[in-house]
């Protein structure tokens, strides 16, 4: 795909006409990035936005003790790095490519100039920022206040709300070992919680597909963190 075709697949830019896509393509750069490469580190200047074309990127922070907390994983045609870029501050987290990837990079100054001329994209950007804020607020609450079963239940409900397919089925967008990192637990603990949810009749699991059998109980588990007695 050329840059115009890539931009057409990114939800944020899907409403652009051919002239506008061409204008944006002129300032965008495609980079091939090897696995385990940092796109930026926490504290480095926010000099642009990124979009995954192929592959996957991990956004994370390190505590003073060196413990890593994954904040999000971004896959194909997802944009990231926009908040600090708008503010003109340093990146508050690190971005690492976790598999060989292709990344679209748009420099800050040129992108801000483009947004000034394209109000529709600016409005979509505000909606994206609002959704990101809601997601990270929920993540902070889940990690600080809830146990692993409640975190997993909340994640399943999040995927249910954001997926556009079967209303009673979700597909994990990341492998289970990465999901464990996102939920702040170990793969072994996550596996045990999945098993208990299946035994309780909440879900059935086939590969990455999770079929919702008892949504009411999943919502109760996400809210209260309590298993049935």
BASE-590577 format. One record per residue: residue in three letters; z, x, y of N, C-alpha, C in turn. Coordinates in Angstrom, 1 decimal. Layout:
BEGIN
    aa     n_zz     n_xx     n_yy    ca_zz    ca_xx    ca_yy     c_zz     c_xx     c_yy
   ALA        Z        X        Y        Z        X        Y        Z        X        Y
...
! end
This chain:
BEGIN
    aa     n_zz     n_xx     n_yy    ca_zz    ca_xx    ca_yy     c_zz     c_xx     c_yy
   UNK      0.0      0.8     -1.2      0.0      0.0      0.0      0.0      0.9      1.3
   UNK     -0.7      0.4      2.3     -0.6      1.1      3.6      0.5      0.6      4.3
   UNK      0.8      1.1      5.5      2.0      0.7      6.3      2.0     -0.7      6.7
   UNK      0.8     -1.2      7.1      0.7     -2.6      7.5      1.0     -3.6      6.4
   UNK      0.6     -3.2      5.1      0.9     -4.1      4.0      2.4     -4.0      3.6
   UNK      3.0     -2.8      3.8      4.4     -2.7      3.6      5.2     -3.6      4.5
   UNK      4.8     -3.5      5.8      5.5     -4.2      6.9      5.4     -5.7      6.6
   UNK      4.3     -6.2      6.1      4.1     -7.6      5.8      5.1     -8.1      4.8
   UNK      5.5     -7.2      3.9      6.5     -7.6      2.8      7.9     -7.6      3.2
   UNK      8.2     -7.1      4.4      9.6     -7.0      4.9      9.9     -8.3      5.6
   UNK     10.9     -9.0      5.1     11.2    -10.4      5.8     11.3    -10.3      7.3
   UNK     11.9     -9.3      7.8     12.2     -9.2      9.2     10.9     -9.1     10.0
   UNK      9.8     -8.6      9.4      8.5     -8.4     10.1      7.4     -9.4      9.6
   UNK      7.8    -10.3      8.7      6.8    -11.2      8.0      6.1    -12.1      9.0
   UNK      6.7    -12.3     10.2      6.0    -13.2     11.2      5.1    -12.5     12.1
   UNK      5.0    -11.2     12.0      4.1    -10.5     13.0      2.7    -10.8     12.7
   UNK      1.9    -10.8     13.8      0.4    -10.9     13.6     -0.1     -9.5     13.3
   UNK     -1.4     -9.5     13.0     -2.1     -8.2     12.7     -1.9     -7.1     13.8
   UNK     -2.0     -7.5     15.0     -1.9     -6.6     16.1     -0.5     -6.0     16.2
   UNK      0.5     -6.9     16.0      1.9     -6.4     16.1      2.2     -5.5     14.9
   UNK      1.7     -5.9     13.7      2.0     -5.0     12.6      1.4     -3.6     12.8
   UNK      0.2     -3.6     13.3     -0.5     -2.4     13.6      0.2     -1.5     14.6
   UNK      0.8     -2.2     15.6      1.6     -1.5     16.6      2.8     -0.9     16.0
   UNK      3.5     -1.6     15.1      4.7     -1.1     14.5      4.3      0.0     13.5
   UNK      3.2     -0.1     12.8      2.8      0.9     11.8      2.5      2.2     12.5
   UNK      2.1      2.2     13.7      1.8      3.4     14.5      3.1      4.3     14.7
   UNK      4.2      3.7     14.7      5.5      4.4     15.0      6.3      4.7     13.7
   UNK      5.9      4.0     12.6      6.7      4.1     11.4      6.2      5.3     10.6
   UNK      7.1      5.9      9.8      6.8      7.1      9.0      7.3      6.8      7.6
   UNK      6.4      7.1      6.6      6.8      6.9      5.2      7.2      8.3      4.6
   UNK      8.4      8.3      4.0      8.9      9.5      3.4      9.2      9.3      1.9
   UNK      8.8     10.3      1.1      9.2     10.3     -0.3     10.4     11.2     -0.4
   UNK     11.5     10.5     -1.0     12.8     11.2     -1.0     13.3     11.3     -2.5
   UNK     13.7     12.4     -2.8     14.2     12.7     -4.2     15.6     12.1     -4.4
   UNK     15.9     11.8     -5.6     17.3     11.3     -6.0     18.3     12.3     -5.5
   UNK     19.5     11.7     -5.1     20.7     12.5     -4.7     20.5     13.2     -3.3
   UNK     19.5     12.6     -2.5     19.3     13.1     -1.2     19.9     12.2     -0.2
   UNK     20.6     12.8      0.8     21.1     12.0      1.9     20.1     11.7      2.9
   UNK     20.0     10.4      3.4     19.2     10.0      4.5     19.9     10.3      5.8
   UNK     21.2     10.0      5.8     22.1     10.4      6.9     23.5     10.4      6.4
   UNK     24.3     11.2      7.1     25.7     11.3      6.7     26.6     10.6      7.8
   UNK     27.7     10.1      7.3     28.7      9.5      8.2     29.0     10.5      9.4
   UNK     28.9      9.9     10.6     29.1     10.8     11.8     27.9     11.4     12.4
   UNK     26.7     11.3     11.7     25.5     11.9     12.3     24.9     10.9     13.3
   UNK     24.1     11.4     14.3     23.5     10.5     15.3     22.6      9.4     14.7
   UNK     22.8      8.2     15.1     21.9      7.1     14.6     20.6      7.1     15.3
   UNK     19.6      7.7     14.7     18.3      7.9     15.4     17.2      7.0     14.9
   UNK     17.5      6.0     14.1     16.4      5.1     13.7     16.9      4.1     12.6
   UNK     16.0      3.3     12.2     16.2      2.3     11.1     15.4      2.7      9.9
   UNK     15.8      2.3      8.7     15.2      2.6      7.5     14.9      1.4      6.7
   UNK     13.8      1.4      5.9     13.5      0.3      5.0     13.1      1.0      3.6
   UNK     13.7      0.5      2.6     13.4      0.9      1.2     12.0      0.3      0.8
   UNK     11.1      1.2      0.4      9.8      0.7     -0.1      9.9      0.6     -1.6
   UNK     10.3      1.7     -2.2     10.5      1.8     -3.7     11.8      2.6     -3.9
   UNK     12.6      2.2     -4.9     13.8      2.9     -5.2     15.1      2.2     -4.7
   UNK     16.1      2.9     -4.5     17.4      2.3     -4.1     18.2      3.3     -3.3
   UNK     19.0      2.8     -2.3     19.8      3.6     -1.5     21.2      3.0     -1.5
   UNK     22.2      3.9     -1.6     23.6      3.6     -1.6     24.2      3.9     -0.2
   UNK     24.9      2.9      0.3     25.7      3.1      1.6     27.1      3.1      1.2
   UNK     27.8      4.2      1.7     29.2      4.4      1.3     30.0      5.1      2.3
   UNK     31.3      5.1      2.2     32.3      5.8      3.0     33.2      6.6      2.1
   UNK     33.7      7.7      2.6     34.7      8.5      1.9     36.0      8.5      2.6
   UNK     37.1      8.3      1.9     38.4      8.3      2.5     38.9      9.7      2.7
   UNK     40.0      9.9      3.4     40.5     11.2      3.7     40.8     11.9      2.4
   UNK     41.2     11.1      1.3     41.5     11.8      0.0     40.2     12.1     -0.8
   UNK     39.1     11.7     -0.2     37.8     12.0     -0.9     37.3     10.9     -1.8
   UNK     38.0      9.8     -1.8     37.6      8.7     -2.7     36.4      8.0     -2.0
   UNK     35.4      7.7     -2.9     34.2      7.0     -2.4     34.3      5.5     -2.5
   UNK     34.0      4.8     -1.5     33.9      3.3     -1.5     32.5      2.9     -1.2
   UNK     31.8      2.3     -2.2     30.4      1.8     -1.9     30.5      0.6     -1.1
   UNK     29.7      0.5     -0.1     29.6     -0.7      0.8     28.5     -1.6      0.4
   UNK     27.3     -1.0      0.0     26.2     -1.8     -0.3     25.1     -1.0     -1.0
   UNK     24.2     -1.7     -1.7     23.0     -1.0     -2.3     21.8     -1.7     -1.7
   UNK     20.8     -1.0     -1.2     19.6     -1.6     -0.7     18.5     -1.2     -1.6
   UNK     17.7     -2.2     -1.9     16.5     -2.1     -2.7     15.2     -2.3     -1.9
   UNK     14.1     -2.5     -2.6     12.8     -2.7     -2.0     12.7     -3.7     -0.9
   UNK     12.2     -3.3      0.3     11.9     -4.1      1.4     13.1     -4.6      2.1
   UNK     14.3     -3.9      1.9     15.5     -4.2      2.7     15.7     -3.1      3.8
   UNK     16.1     -3.6      4.9     16.3     -2.7      6.1     17.7     -2.4      6.3
   UNK     18.0     -1.1      6.7     19.4     -0.7      7.0     19.5      0.3      8.1
   UNK     20.7      0.5      8.6     20.9      1.5      9.7     20.7      0.9     11.1
   UNK     20.5     -0.4     11.2     20.2     -1.0     12.4     21.3     -1.2     13.4
   UNK     22.6     -1.4     12.9     23.7     -1.6     13.9     24.0     -0.4     14.7
   UNK     24.3      0.7     14.2     24.6      1.9     15.0     23.4      2.3     15.9
   UNK     22.2      2.1     15.4     21.0      2.4     16.1     20.9      1.6     17.4
   UNK     21.3      0.3     17.3     21.3     -0.6     18.5     22.3     -0.1     19.5
   UNK     23.5      0.3     19.0     24.6      0.7     19.9     24.4      2.1     20.4
   UNK     23.6      2.9     19.8     23.4      4.3     20.2     24.6      5.2     19.9
   UNK     25.2      4.9     18.7     26.4      5.6     18.3     26.1      6.3     17.0
   UNK     27.0      7.0     16.4     26.8      7.7     15.2     26.9      6.7     14.0
   UNK     26.2      7.1     12.9     26.3      6.2     11.7     27.7      6.2     11.2
   UNK     28.3      5.0     10.9     29.7      4.9     10.5     29.8      5.1      9.0
   UNK     28.7      5.3      8.2     28.8      5.5      6.8     27.6      6.4      6.4
   UNK     27.6      6.8      5.1     26.5      7.7      4.6     25.5      6.9      3.8
   UNK     24.3      7.3      3.8     23.2      6.7      3.0     22.6      7.8      2.1
   UNK     22.7      7.5      0.8     22.2      8.4     -0.2     21.2      7.7     -1.1
   UNK     20.1      8.4     -1.4     19.1      7.9     -2.3     19.6      8.1     -3.7
   UNK     19.7      7.1     -4.5     20.2      7.3     -5.9     19.2      7.2     -7.0
   UNK     17.9      7.1     -6.6     16.8      7.3     -7.5     15.6      7.7     -6.6
   UNK     14.6      8.4     -7.2     13.5      8.8     -6.4     12.9      7.6     -5.7
   UNK     12.7      7.7     -4.4     12.4      6.6     -3.6     11.3      6.9     -2.5
   UNK     10.7      5.8     -2.0      9.9      5.9     -0.8     10.6      5.1      0.3
   UNK     10.7      5.7      1.4     11.4      5.1      2.5     10.6      5.0      3.8
   UNK     10.6      3.9      4.5      9.9      3.7      5.7     11.0      4.0      6.8
   UNK     10.6      4.9      7.7     11.6      5.2      8.8     10.9      4.9     10.2
   UNK     11.7      4.2     11.0     11.2      3.9     12.4     12.2      4.5     13.4
   UNK     11.7      5.4     14.2     12.6      6.1     15.2     13.2      5.1     16.2
   UNK     14.4      5.4     16.7     15.1      4.4     17.5     14.4      4.1     18.8
   UNK     14.0      5.0     19.6     13.5      4.8     20.9     12.2      3.9     20.8
   UNK     11.3      4.2     19.9     10.1      3.4     19.7     10.4      2.0     19.2
   UNK     11.4      1.9     18.3     11.7      0.6     17.8     12.3     -0.3     18.8
   UNK     13.2      0.2     19.6     13.8     -0.6     20.7     12.7     -1.1     21.7
   UNK     11.7     -0.2     22.0     10.6     -0.6     22.9      9.8     -1.7     22.3
   UNK      9.6     -1.6     20.9      8.8     -2.6     20.2      9.6     -4.0     20.3
   UNK     10.9     -3.9     20.1     11.6     -5.2     20.1     11.6     -5.9     21.5
   UNK     11.6     -5.1     22.5     11.5     -5.7     23.9     10.2     -6.5     24.1
   UNK      9.2     -6.1     23.4      7.9     -6.8     23.5      7.7     -7.9     22.5
   UNK      8.7     -8.0     21.5      8.5     -9.0     20.4      9.8     -9.7     20.2
   UNK     10.0    -10.8     21.0     11.3    -11.5     21.0     11.5    -12.2     19.6
   UNK     10.5    -12.6     18.9     10.7    -13.2     17.6     11.4    -12.3     16.6
   UNK     11.0    -11.0     16.6     11.6    -10.0     15.7     13.1     -9.8     16.2
   UNK     13.3     -9.8     17.5     14.7     -9.6     18.0     15.6    -10.7     17.5
   UNK     15.1    -12.0     17.5     15.9    -13.1     17.1     16.2    -13.0     15.6
   UNK     15.2    -12.6     14.8     15.4    -12.4     13.4     16.4    -11.3     13.1
   UNK     16.4    -10.3     14.0     17.3     -9.2     13.8     18.7     -9.7     14.1
   UNK     18.9    -10.6     15.0     20.3    -11.1     15.3     20.8    -11.9     14.1
   UNK     19.9    -12.6     13.4     20.3    -13.4     12.2     20.6    -12.4     11.1
   UNK     19.9    -11.3     11.0     20.2    -10.3     10.0     21.5     -9.7     10.2
   UNK     21.8     -9.3     11.5     23.1     -8.7     11.8     24.2     -9.7     11.5
   UNK     24.1    -11.0     11.8     25.1    -12.0     11.5     25.4    -12.1     10.1
   UNK     24.3    -12.0      9.2     24.5    -12.1      7.8     25.2    -10.8      7.3
   UNK     24.9     -9.7      7.8     25.5     -8.4      7.4     27.0     -8.5      7.8
   UNK     27.3     -9.0      8.9     28.7     -9.0      9.4     29.5     -9.9      8.4
   UNK     28.9    -11.1      8.1     29.6    -12.0      7.2     29.8    -11.3      5.8
   UNK     28.8    -10.6      5.3     28.9    -10.0      4.0     30.0     -8.9      4.0
   UNK     30.0     -8.0      5.0     31.0     -6.9      5.1     32.4     -7.4      5.3
   UNK     32.5     -8.5      6.1     33.9     -9.1      6.3     34.4     -9.6      5.0
   UNK     33.5    -10.3      4.2     33.9    -10.7      2.9     34.3     -9.6      1.9
   UNK     33.5     -8.5      2.0     33.7     -7.4      1.1     35.1     -6.7      1.4
   UNK     35.4     -6.6      2.7     36.7     -6.0      3.1     37.8     -6.8      2.6
   UNK     37.7     -8.1      2.7     38.7     -9.1      2.3     38.9     -9.0      0.7
   UNK     37.8     -9.0      0.0     37.8     -8.9     -1.4     38.5     -7.6     -1.9
   UNK     38.1     -6.5     -1.3     38.6     -5.2     -1.8     40.1     -5.0     -1.5
   UNK     40.5     -5.6     -0.3     41.9     -5.3      0.1     42.9     -6.4     -0.4
   UNK     42.4     -7.6     -0.7     43.3     -8.7     -1.1     43.2     -9.2     -2.5
   UNK     42.1     -8.9     -3.1     41.8     -9.6     -4.4     41.8     -8.6     -5.6
   UNK     42.1     -9.0     -6.8     42.0     -8.2     -8.0     40.6     -8.3     -8.5
   UNK     40.3     -7.4     -9.5     38.9     -7.3     -9.9     38.3     -8.6    -10.4
   UNK     39.0     -9.5    -11.2     38.4    -10.7    -11.6     37.9    -11.6    -10.4
   UNK     38.7    -11.7     -9.4     38.4    -12.4     -8.2     37.2    -11.8     -7.5
   UNK     37.2    -10.5     -7.4     36.1     -9.8     -6.8     34.7    -10.1     -7.5
   UNK     34.8    -10.0     -8.8     33.6    -10.3     -9.6     33.1    -11.7     -9.4
   UNK     34.0    -12.6     -9.4     33.7    -14.0     -9.2     33.1    -14.3     -7.9
   UNK     33.7    -13.6     -6.8     33.1    -13.7     -5.5     31.7    -13.1     -5.4
   UNK     31.5    -12.0     -6.1     30.2    -11.4     -6.1     29.1    -12.3     -6.8
   UNK     29.5    -12.9     -7.9     28.6    -13.9     -8.6     28.2    -15.0     -7.7
   UNK     29.2    -15.5     -6.9     29.0    -16.7     -6.0     28.1    -16.2     -4.9
   UNK     28.3    -15.0     -4.4     27.4    -14.4     -3.3     26.0    -14.3     -3.8
   UNK     25.8    -13.8     -5.0     24.4    -13.8     -5.5     23.8    -15.2     -5.7
   UNK     24.7    -16.1     -6.1     24.2    -17.5     -6.3     23.7    -18.1     -5.0
   UNK     24.5    -17.8     -3.9     24.1    -18.3     -2.6     22.9    -17.7     -2.0
   UNK     22.6    -16.4     -2.3     21.5    -15.7     -1.7     20.3    -15.6     -2.6
   UNK     20.3    -16.0     -3.8     19.2    -16.0     -4.7     18.4    -17.3     -4.5
   UNK     17.1    -17.2     -4.7     16.2    -18.4     -4.4     15.6    -19.0     -5.7
   UNK     16.1    -18.6     -6.8     15.6    -19.1     -8.1     16.4    -20.2     -8.7
   UNK     16.7    -20.1    -10.0     17.5    -21.2    -10.7     18.9    -21.3    -10.0
   UNK     19.3    -22.5     -9.6     20.6    -22.7     -8.9     21.8    -22.5     -9.8
   UNK     21.5    -22.3    -11.1     22.6    -22.1    -12.1     22.5    -20.8    -12.8
   UNK     21.7    -19.9    -12.2     21.5    -18.6    -12.8     21.3    -17.5    -11.8
   UNK     21.9    -16.4    -12.0     21.7    -15.3    -11.0     21.3    -14.0    -11.8
   UNK     20.6    -13.1    -11.2     20.3    -11.9    -11.8     20.9    -10.7    -11.0
   UNK     21.6     -9.9    -11.7     22.2     -8.7    -11.0     21.1     -7.8    -10.4
   UNK     21.2     -7.5     -9.1     20.2     -6.7     -8.5     20.5     -5.2     -8.7
   UNK     21.6     -4.8     -9.3     22.0     -3.4     -9.6     22.5     -3.3    -11.0
   UNK     22.5     -2.1    -11.6     23.1     -2.0    -12.9     24.6     -2.2    -12.9
   UNK     25.2     -2.4    -14.0     26.6     -2.8    -14.0     27.5     -1.6    -13.6
   UNK     27.1     -0.4    -13.8     27.9      0.8    -13.4     27.9      0.9    -11.9
   UNK     26.8      0.5    -11.2     26.8      0.5     -9.8     27.6     -0.7     -9.2
   UNK     27.5     -1.8     -9.9     28.3     -3.0     -9.5     29.8     -2.7     -9.6
   UNK     30.2     -1.9    -10.6     31.6     -1.5    -10.7     32.0     -0.7     -9.5
   UNK     31.1      0.2     -9.0     31.4      1.0     -7.9     31.5      0.2     -6.6
   UNK     30.6     -0.8     -6.5     30.6     -1.7     -5.3     31.9     -2.5     -5.3
   UNK     32.4     -2.9     -6.5     33.6     -3.8     -6.5     34.9     -2.9     -6.5
   UNK     34.7     -1.6     -6.5     35.9     -0.8     -6.4     36.7     -0.7     -7.7
   UNK     36.0     -0.7     -8.8     36.6     -0.6    -10.1     35.9      0.3    -11.0
   UNK     36.3      0.4    -12.3     35.6      1.2    -13.3     34.6      0.4    -14.1
   UNK     33.6      1.0    -14.7     32.7      0.2    -15.6     33.5     -0.4    -16.8
   UNK     34.5      0.3    -17.3     35.3     -0.3    -18.4     36.0     -1.5    -18.0
   UNK     36.7     -1.5    -16.9     37.4     -2.7    -16.4     36.5     -3.8    -16.1
   UNK     35.3     -3.5    -15.5     34.3     -4.6    -15.2     33.9     -5.2    -16.5
   UNK     33.6     -4.4    -17.5     33.2     -4.9    -18.8     34.2     -5.9    -19.4
   UNK     35.5     -5.5    -19.3     36.5     -6.4    -19.8     36.6     -7.7    -19.1
   UNK     36.4     -7.7    -17.7     36.4     -8.9    -17.0     35.2     -9.8    -17.3
   UNK     34.0     -9.2    -17.5     32.9     -9.9    -17.9     33.1    -10.6    -19.2
   UNK     33.7     -9.9    -20.2     34.0    -10.4    -21.5     35.0    -11.6    -21.4
   UNK     36.0    -11.5    -20.6     37.0    -12.6    -20.4     36.3    -13.8    -19.8
   UNK     35.4    -13.6    -18.8     34.8    -14.7    -18.2     33.9    -15.4    -19.2
   UNK     33.2    -14.6    -20.0     32.4    -15.3    -21.1     33.3    -16.0    -22.1
   UNK     34.4    -15.4    -22.5     35.3    -16.1    -23.4     35.9    -17.4    -22.9
   UNK     36.1    -17.4    -21.6     36.7    -18.6    -20.9     35.6    -19.6    -20.7
   UNK     34.4    -19.3    -21.0     33.3    -20.3    -20.8     32.8    -20.5    -19.4
   UNK     33.1    -19.5    -18.5     32.6    -19.5    -17.1     31.1    -19.2    -17.0
   UNK     30.7    -18.2    -17.8     29.4    -17.7    -17.7     28.8    -17.3    -19.1
   UNK     27.5    -17.1    -19.2     26.9    -16.4    -20.3     26.1    -15.3    -19.7
   UNK     26.0    -14.2    -20.5     25.3    -13.0    -19.9     24.2    -12.5    -20.9
   UNK     23.1    -12.3    -20.4     22.0    -11.7    -21.2     21.3    -10.6    -20.3
   UNK     21.6     -9.4    -20.6     21.1     -8.3    -19.8     21.7     -8.4    -18.4
   UNK     20.8     -8.5    -17.4     21.3     -8.6    -16.0     21.3    -10.1    -15.6
   UNK     21.0    -11.0    -16.5     21.0    -12.4    -16.1     22.3    -13.1    -16.4
   UNK     22.9    -13.7    -15.5     24.2    -14.4    -15.6     23.9    -15.9    -15.5
   UNK     24.2    -16.7    -16.5     24.1    -18.1    -16.4     25.4    -18.7    -16.1
   UNK     25.4    -19.6    -15.0     26.7    -20.2    -14.6     27.0    -21.4    -15.4
   UNK     28.1    -21.4    -16.2     28.4    -22.5    -17.0     29.5    -23.4    -16.4
   UNK     30.4    -22.8    -15.6     31.5    -23.5    -15.0     31.7    -23.0    -13.6
   UNK     30.9    -23.5    -12.7     31.0    -23.0    -11.3     32.3    -23.3    -10.6
   UNK     32.9    -24.5    -10.9     34.1    -24.9    -10.3     35.2    -23.8    -10.7
   UNK     35.3    -23.4    -11.9     36.3    -22.4    -12.3     36.0    -21.1    -11.7
   UNK     34.8    -20.7    -11.5     34.4    -19.4    -10.9     34.9    -19.4     -9.5
   UNK     34.7    -20.5     -8.8     35.1    -20.7     -7.4     36.6    -20.6     -7.3
   UNK     37.3    -21.2     -8.2     38.8    -21.1     -8.2     39.2    -19.7     -8.5
   UNK     38.6    -19.0     -9.4     39.0    -17.6     -9.7     38.7    -16.8     -8.5
   UNK     37.6    -17.0     -7.8     37.3    -16.2     -6.6     38.3    -16.4     -5.5
   UNK     38.7    -17.6     -5.4     39.7    -18.0     -4.3     41.1    -17.6     -4.6
   UNK     41.5    -17.9     -5.8     43.0    -17.8     -6.2     43.2    -16.5     -7.0
   UNK     42.2    -16.0     -7.7     42.4    -14.9     -8.6     43.2    -15.2     -9.8
   UNK     43.2    -16.4    -10.3     44.0    -16.8    -11.4     43.1    -17.3    -12.6
   UNK     43.5    -16.7    -13.8     42.8    -17.2    -15.0     43.5    -18.5    -15.5
   UNK     42.8    -19.3    -16.2     43.4    -20.5    -16.8     44.4    -20.1    -17.9
   UNK     45.5    -20.8    -18.0     46.5    -20.5    -19.0     46.2    -21.3    -20.3
! end
